[in-house]
Amino acid sequence: MATSEADRGKSSEDDVKKYLEAYDRKTKAFDWHRNYDAHTAGGRFPRQVGDFEFYMPNCFGIIEVKETETVATLPFKNYKPEGVAKLRKRMWAGGRVFVLVHHTKHEVWRISGIEPYIYREGKSWDVSGLPSFGSCKEALDSLGLFV
């Protein structure tokens, strides 16, 4: 069954939510927030910056979750320029910004900062050079922030 445009990324976002909930249960000096998109909220509020916000001593940040069926690319249509620009601004304000890409057909997760998504040439970004992980947990643990 094909995933609808509105549902793309929801299972990957659920994996991140479960990860942050588990970290929150074991860490006192940590807080996080799930930013719901305008579609999920029925258009009642404007587009949010990133999918998740997190807060810890001396660090705050955003996690943007993307889902694609391809193994080594992220199509431009999956990430609008306005979204990239908003995350860059949050980074310039001192936040840590991470883009987590889940390649669903291959169960590969990749994580990076916002930098690989700034320039658009062709129809998609080649993310094959980013480290790959077998799970959401492995990818987020690789940051060294949530351990």
C-alpha positions, 0 to 999 in steps of 0.5 A, a space after each residue: 500500500 502506498 503511503 499518502 503525501 500526508 502520512 509520509 514520515 509519520 512512522 519515522 517520526 514515531 520512532 524519534 518520539 519513542 526515543 525522546 520519551 525514553 531519554 526523557 524518562 531517564 534524564 532529569 535535565 532534559 525536555 522536548 516538544 513535538 511540533 505538529 505540522 499544519 496538515 496534522 493540526 488541520 491548518 489551524 496554525 502555521 508551519 513549525 520549525 522542525 519536527 522535534 525541539 529538544 532542550 538540555 543544559 547549554 544546548 537546544 536544538 531541532 530534529 527534522 525527520 524525512 522519509 524516502 523510499 530511495 537508498 541514497 537520495 532525498 528528493 527536493 520535493 520532500 524538503 522545501 527551501 523555506 524549511 531549510 531556511 528556517 532551520 538555518 536561522 535556528 542554527 545561526 541563533 545557536 541551536 543544534 540542527 539535525 536532519 534524520 533521513 529514513 530510507 524505508 525500503 532499505 531500513 537505513 537511517 542517515 543523520 547530518 546537520 542542515 548543511 547538505 540540504 542548502 544547495 539544490 542541483 538536479 532533482 535530489 540530494 545525494 546523501 550516500 556520503 553520510 554515515 548510515 545506521 540500522 535504526 533511529 536509535 543508532 543514528 541519534 546515539 551517534 550524535 553523543 547528545 542523548 547518551 
